[in-house]
């Protein structure tokens, strides 16, 4: 993960994402740099639009945040339906009472 973060830091600083820059960030963080992982990262990011990838990830992260609000709305609807059912049962009982009362 630290290698991806290094690439994101370089991208946000508008620096070239290359082996030397990634390695310097990793080492500055006090982590022993793995040259093979750095080369793999650089190769993997070759055809990636980082801005688009970050936007897509941000939208995907925002979607689960909306889920609790939807769940609350469903709960409110269920409560309203239960209240309506209870009210109609009470009205039915009152109507039967009038017949036999």
Backbone as JSON Lines, residues from 0, in Angstrom:
{"i":0,"aa":"X","n":[0.82,-1.18,0.0],"ca":[0.0,0.0,0.0],"c":[0.87,1.26,0.0]}
{"i":1,"aa":"X","n":[1.99,1.19,0.71],"ca":[2.85,2.37,0.8],"c":[3.39,2.78,-0.57]}
{"i":2,"aa":"X","n":[3.54,1.83,-1.48],"ca":[4.03,2.15,-2.82],"c":[2.97,2.92,-3.61]}
{"i":3,"aa":"X","n":[1.73,2.54,-3.43],"ca":[0.64,3.25,-4.1],"c":[0.51,4.65,-3.53]}
{"i":4,"aa":"X","n":[0.62,4.76,-2.21],"ca":[0.57,6.09,-1.59],"c":[1.7,6.97,-2.09]}
{"i":5,"aa":"X","n":[2.87,6.4,-2.26],"ca":[4.01,7.16,-2.79],"c":[3.69,7.69,-4.18]}
{"i":6,"aa":"X","n":[3.08,6.84,-5.01],"ca":[2.7,7.26,-6.36],"c":[1.65,8.38,-6.3]}
{"i":7,"aa":"X","n":[0.71,8.26,-5.37],"ca":[-0.33,9.3,-5.24],"c":[0.28,10.62,-4.77]}
{"i":8,"aa":"X","n":[1.24,10.55,-3.87],"ca":[1.92,11.77,-3.41],"c":[2.64,12.43,-4.57]}
{"i":9,"aa":"X","n":[3.36,11.64,-5.35],"ca":[4.06,12.19,-6.51],"c":[3.07,12.8,-7.5]}
{"i":10,"aa":"X","n":[1.96,12.13,-7.71],"ca":[0.96,12.65,-8.63],"c":[0.39,13.98,-8.14]}
{"i":11,"aa":"X","n":[0.05,14.05,-6.86],"ca":[-0.53,15.29,-6.33],"c":[0.49,16.43,-6.3]}
{"i":12,"aa":"X","n":[1.78,16.08,-6.23],"ca":[2.83,17.1,-6.26],"c":[3.24,17.42,-7.69]}
{"i":13,"aa":"X","n":[2.54,16.78,-8.65],"ca":[2.82,16.96,-10.07],"c":[4.27,16.63,-10.42]}
{"i":14,"aa":"X","n":[4.78,15.57,-9.83],"ca":[6.13,15.05,-10.1],"c":[6.0,13.79,-10.93]}
{"i":15,"aa":"X","n":[7.07,13.43,-11.61],"ca":[7.07,12.2,-12.39],"c":[7.01,11.0,-11.47]}
{"i":16,"aa":"X","n":[6.17,10.06,-11.84],"ca":[6.08,8.82,-11.07],"c":[7.06,7.84,-11.73]}
{"i":17,"aa":"X","n":[8.26,7.81,-11.2],"ca":[9.28,6.91,-11.71],"c":[9.94,6.18,-10.55]}
{"i":18,"aa":"X","n":[10.79,5.22,-10.87],"ca":[11.39,4.37,-9.85],"c":[12.19,5.18,-8.82]}
{"i":19,"aa":"X","n":[12.95,6.13,-9.3],"ca":[13.8,6.93,-8.4],"c":[12.96,7.74,-7.4]}
{"i":20,"aa":"X","n":[11.9,8.39,-7.89],"ca":[11.05,9.21,-7.02],"c":[10.27,8.37,-6.01]}
{"i":21,"aa":"X","n":[9.73,7.25,-6.47],"ca":[8.99,6.37,-5.57],"c":[9.92,5.84,-4.49]}
{"i":22,"aa":"X","n":[11.12,5.42,-4.9],"ca":[12.09,4.88,-3.94],"c":[12.48,5.93,-2.9]}
{"i":23,"aa":"X","n":[12.65,7.17,-3.33],"ca":[13.04,8.21,-2.38],"c":[11.94,8.48,-1.36]}
{"i":24,"aa":"X","n":[10.68,8.42,-1.78],"ca":[9.57,8.62,-0.84],"c":[9.48,7.46,0.15]}
{"i":25,"aa":"X","n":[9.6,6.25,-0.36],"ca":[9.54,5.06,0.5],"c":[10.66,5.12,1.55]}
{"i":26,"aa":"X","n":[11.86,5.44,1.1],"ca":[12.99,5.5,2.04],"c":[12.85,6.66,3.01]}
{"i":27,"aa":"X","n":[12.27,7.77,2.57],"ca":[12.06,8.92,3.45],"c":[11.07,8.57,4.57]}
{"i":28,"aa":"X","n":[10.19,7.62,4.3],"ca":[9.22,7.18,5.3],"c":[9.83,6.16,6.26]}
{"i":29,"aa":"X","n":[11.08,5.8,6.03],"ca":[11.75,4.86,6.92],"c":[11.48,3.41,6.57]}
{"i":30,"aa":"X","n":[11.06,3.16,5.34],"ca":[10.76,1.81,4.89],"c":[11.85,1.37,3.91]}
{"i":31,"aa":"X","n":[12.25,0.12,4.03],"ca":[13.24,-0.4,3.09],"c":[12.56,-0.64,1.75]}
{"i":32,"aa":"X","n":[13.05,0.02,0.71],"ca":[12.43,-0.06,-0.61],"c":[12.73,-1.39,-1.28]}
{"i":33,"aa":"X","n":[11.71,-1.97,-1.89],"ca":[11.84,-3.21,-2.65],"c":[11.8,-2.84,-4.13]}
{"i":34,"aa":"X","n":[12.95,-2.95,-4.79],"ca":[13.06,-2.52,-6.19],"c":[12.09,-3.27,-7.1]}
{"i":35,"aa":"X","n":[11.86,-4.54,-6.84],"ca":[10.94,-5.32,-7.68],"c":[9.51,-4.78,-7.56]}
{"i":36,"aa":"X","n":[9.09,-4.45,-6.35],"ca":[7.74,-3.9,-6.16],"c":[7.61,-2.53,-6.8]}
{"i":37,"aa":"X","n":[8.68,-1.74,-6.73],"ca":[8.65,-0.41,-7.35],"c":[8.52,-0.55,-8.86]}
{"i":38,"aa":"X","n":[9.31,-1.45,-9.46],"ca":[9.23,-1.67,-10.91],"c":[7.85,-2.16,-11.31]}
{"i":39,"aa":"X","n":[7.28,-3.06,-10.52],"ca":[5.94,-3.57,-10.81],"c":[4.91,-2.45,-10.74]}
{"i":40,"aa":"X","n":[5.04,-1.57,-9.76],"ca":[4.11,-0.45,-9.62],"c":[4.2,0.48,-10.83]}
{"i":41,"aa":"X","n":[5.42,0.82,-11.21],"ca":[5.61,1.72,-12.35],"c":[5.02,1.1,-13.61]}
{"i":42,"aa":"X","n":[5.23,-0.19,-13.8],"ca":[4.68,-0.88,-14.97],"c":[3.16,-0.91,-14.92]}
{"i":43,"aa":"X","n":[2.6,-1.14,-13.75],"ca":[1.14,-1.21,-13.6],"c":[0.48,0.14,-13.83]}
{"i":44,"aa":"X","n":[1.16,1.2,-13.47],"ca":[0.57,2.54,-13.61],"c":[0.81,3.17,-14.97]}
{"i":45,"aa":"X","n":[1.5,2.45,-15.84],"ca":[1.87,3.0,-17.14],"c":[0.68,3.52,-17.93]}
{"i":46,"aa":"X","n":[-0.41,2.78,-17.98],"ca":[-1.58,3.17,-18.78],"c":[-2.76,3.6,-17.93]}
{"i":47,"aa":"X","n":[-2.52,3.96,-16.67],"ca":[-3.61,4.33,-15.76],"c":[-3.73,5.85,-15.68]}
{"i":48,"aa":"X","n":[-4.97,6.33,-15.8],"ca":[-5.25,7.75,-15.57],"c":[-5.53,7.89,-14.07]}
{"i":49,"aa":"X","n":[-4.57,8.39,-13.33],"ca":[-4.67,8.42,-11.87],"c":[-5.81,9.31,-11.41]}
{"i":50,"aa":"X","n":[-6.02,10.43,-12.07],"ca":[-7.14,11.31,-11.69],"c":[-8.47,10.58,-11.79]}
{"i":51,"aa":"X","n":[-8.66,9.85,-12.89],"ca":[-9.91,9.11,-13.08],"c":[-10.05,7.99,-12.05]}
{"i":52,"aa":"X","n":[-8.94,7.31,-11.78],"ca":[-8.97,6.23,-10.79],"c":[-9.32,6.76,-9.41]}
{"i":53,"aa":"X","n":[-8.8,7.91,-9.04],"ca":[-9.09,8.49,-7.73],"c":[-10.54,8.93,-7.65]}
{"i":54,"aa":"X","n":[-11.09,9.49,-8.74],"ca":[-12.5,9.9,-8.74],"c":[-13.42,8.7,-8.62]}
{"i":55,"aa":"X","n":[-13.1,7.64,-9.35],"ca":[-13.91,6.42,-9.31],"c":[-13.9,5.83,-7.91]}
{"i":56,"aa":"X","n":[-12.74,5.81,-7.29],"ca":[-12.63,5.28,-5.93],"c":[-13.39,6.15,-4.94]}
{"i":57,"aa":"X","n":[-13.33,7.45,-5.11],"ca":[-14.04,8.36,-4.21],"c":[-15.55,8.16,-4.32]}
{"i":58,"aa":"X","n":[-16.05,7.95,-5.55],"ca":[-17.48,7.73,-5.72],"c":[-17.89,6.39,-5.14]}
{"i":59,"aa":"X","n":[-17.05,5.39,-5.29],"ca":[-17.36,4.07,-4.73],"c":[-17.39,4.12,-3.21]}
{"i":60,"aa":"X","n":[-16.55,4.94,-2.63],"ca":[-16.53,5.07,-1.18],"c":[-17.74,5.85,-0.68]}
{"i":61,"aa":"X","n":[-18.24,6.76,-1.49],"ca":[-19.39,7.57,-1.09],"c":[-20.68,6.76,-1.13]}
{"i":62,"aa":"X","n":[-20.76,5.77,-1.99],"ca":[-21.98,4.97,-2.12],"c":[-22.36,4.25,-0.83]}
{"i":63,"aa":"X","n":[-21.43,3.58,-0.15],"ca":[-21.83,2.93,1.11],"c":[-22.28,3.93,2.17]}
{"i":64,"aa":"X","n":[-21.79,5.14,2.11],"ca":[-22.21,6.14,3.08],"c":[-23.68,6.49,2.91]}
{"i":65,"aa":"X","n":[-24.19,6.38,1.7],"ca":[-25.59,6.69,1.44],"c":[-26.51,5.55,1.9]}
{"i":66,"aa":"X","n":[-25.99,4.37,2.05],"ca":[-26.8,3.21,2.42],"c":[-27.51,3.37,3.76]}
{"i":67,"aa":"X","n":[-26.86,3.89,4.81],"ca":[-27.6,4.04,6.07],"c":[-28.81,4.97,5.96]}
{"i":68,"aa":"X","n":[-28.71,6.0,5.16],"ca":[-29.85,6.9,4.99],"c":[-31.0,6.16,4.31]}
{"i":69,"aa":"X","n":[-30.69,5.33,3.34],"ca":[-31.73,4.56,2.67],"c":[-32.36,3.56,3.64]}
{"i":70,"aa":"X","n":[-31.55,2.96,4.49],"ca":[-32.07,2.01,5.47],"c":[-33.0,2.71,6.46]}
{"i":71,"aa":"X","n":[-32.66,3.92,6.85],"ca":[-33.52,4.68,7.76],"c":[-34.86,4.98,7.1]}
{"i":72,"aa":"X","n":[-34.85,5.33,5.83],"ca":[-36.08,5.63,5.12],"c":[-36.97,4.39,5.06]}
{"i":73,"aa":"X","n":[-36.36,3.23,4.81],"ca":[-37.13,1.98,4.76],"c":[-37.73,1.69,6.12]}
{"i":74,"aa":"X","n":[-36.95,1.89,7.2],"ca":[-37.46,1.66,8.55],"c":[-38.64,2.58,8.86]}
{"i":75,"aa":"X","n":[-38.53,3.85,8.45],"ca":[-39.62,4.79,8.7],"c":[-40.89,4.36,7.96]}
{"i":76,"aa":"X","n":[-40.72,3.89,6.72],"ca":[-41.88,3.44,5.95],"c":[-42.52,2.23,6.62]}
{"i":77,"aa":"X","n":[-41.7,1.31,7.12],"ca":[-42.24,0.13,7.79],"c":[-43.0,0.52,9.05]}
{"i":78,"aa":"X","n":[-42.45,1.48,9.81],"ca":[-43.12,1.95,11.02],"c":[-44.47,2.59,10.68]}
{"i":79,"aa":"X","n":[-44.52,3.38,9.61],"ca":[-45.76,4.02,9.19],"c":[-46.79,2.96,8.79]}
{"i":80,"aa":"X","n":[-46.34,1.93,8.07],"ca":[-47.25,0.87,7.66],"c":[-47.81,0.13,8.88]}
{"i":81,"aa":"X","n":[-46.94,-0.12,9.87],"ca":[-47.39,-0.8,11.08],"c":[-48.43,0.05,11.81]}
{"i":82,"aa":"X","n":[-48.18,1.35,11.9],"ca":[-49.12,2.25,12.57],"c":[-50.46,2.26,11.84]}
{"i":83,"aa":"X","n":[-50.41,2.26,10.5],"ca":[-51.64,2.25,9.72],"c":[-52.41,0.95,9.95]}
{"i":84,"aa":"X","n":[-51.68,-0.18,10.0],"ca":[-52.33,-1.47,10.23],"c":[-52.99,-1.49,11.61]}
{"i":85,"aa":"X","n":[-52.28,-0.97,12.61],"ca":[-52.83,-0.93,13.96],"c":[-54.09,-0.06,14.0]}
{"i":86,"aa":"X","n":[-54.05,1.07,13.31],"ca":[-55.2,1.97,13.29],"c":[-56.39,1.31,12.6]}
{"i":87,"aa":"X","n":[-56.14,0.6,11.51],"ca":[-57.26,-0.05,10.81],"c":[-57.81,-1.21,11.63]}
{"i":88,"aa":"X","n":[-56.97,-1.9,12.39],"ca":[-57.44,-2.97,13.27],"c":[-58.32,-2.4,14.38]}
{"i":89,"aa":"X","n":[-57.91,-1.24,14.93],"ca":[-58.7,-0.6,15.99],"c":[-60.05,-0.14,15.44]}
{"i":90,"aa":"X","n":[-60.05,0.39,14.21],"ca":[-61.3,0.83,13.6],"c":[-62.23,-0.36,13.36]}
{"i":91,"aa":"X","n":[-61.63,-1.48,12.93],"ca":[-62.44,-2.68,12.7],"c":[-63.02,-3.18,14.01]}
{"i":92,"aa":"X","n":[-62.25,-3.16,15.07],"ca":[-62.74,-3.61,16.38],"c":[-63.85,-2.68,16.86]}
{"i":93,"aa":"X","n":[-63.7,-1.38,16.62],"ca":[-64.73,-0.45,17.04],"c":[-66.02,-0.69,16.25]}
{"i":94,"aa":"X","n":[-65.9,-1.01,14.99],"ca":[-67.07,-1.28,14.17],"c":[-67.79,-2.53,14.65]}
{"i":95,"aa":"X","n":[-67.05,-3.56,15.04],"ca":[-67.66,-4.79,15.55],"c":[-68.34,-4.54,16.89]}
{"i":96,"aa":"X","n":[-67.73,-3.67,17.7],"ca":[-68.33,-3.33,18.99],"c":[-69.68,-2.67,18.81]}
{"i":97,"aa":"X","n":[-69.81,-1.86,17.78],"ca":[-71.07,-1.16,17.52],"c":[-72.16,-2.16,17.12]}
{"i":98,"aa":"X","n":[-71.76,-3.2,16.42],"ca":[-72.73,-4.19,16.0],"c":[-73.26,-5.0,17.17]}
{"i":99,"aa":"X","n":[-72.37,-5.37,18.07],"ca":[-72.76,-6.25,19.18],"c":[-72.92,-5.51,20.5]}
{"i":100,"aa":"X","n":[-72.61,-4.23,20.52],"ca":[-72.6,-3.53,21.78],"c":[-73.84,-2.94,22.19]}
